[in-house]
């Protein structure tokens, strides 16, 4: 019996190791109990540094607004996206507003009263980032 082993390529795309075969999208509920829209302060950090070749994406799915940051995150860096004051800063690099993608806008990234979602992710991320959002509910009151 002359059996021959035939190899068949199952993987149809080329890749280079190491490679990323998945992505993680992180999202959290934003509950605006106030009477007017709120603009969050978002802090993105990395303990050991992270390469983000496709950028860091911050999304508000309810409004359809996205802020994309074209930057990596260095070890011990804290990137602060201050929507209310229209600033993007780094504790290591200072003002990094220039890292915002040309199709993004920080000026209209707000959450209306009710429940919304904040989604932050980075495709093809090498390393680990974490994010925290802070905000204050705003109330209208009539003066007498």
Secondary structure, DSSP 4 states (H G I P E B T S, - for coil): ------------S---SS------EEEEEEEE-SSS-B--EEEEEESS-EEETT-EEEEETTTTEEEEE---B-TTEEEEEETTTTEEEETTTEE-GGGB-TT--STT--B-SEEEEEEEE-TTEEE--EEEEE----------
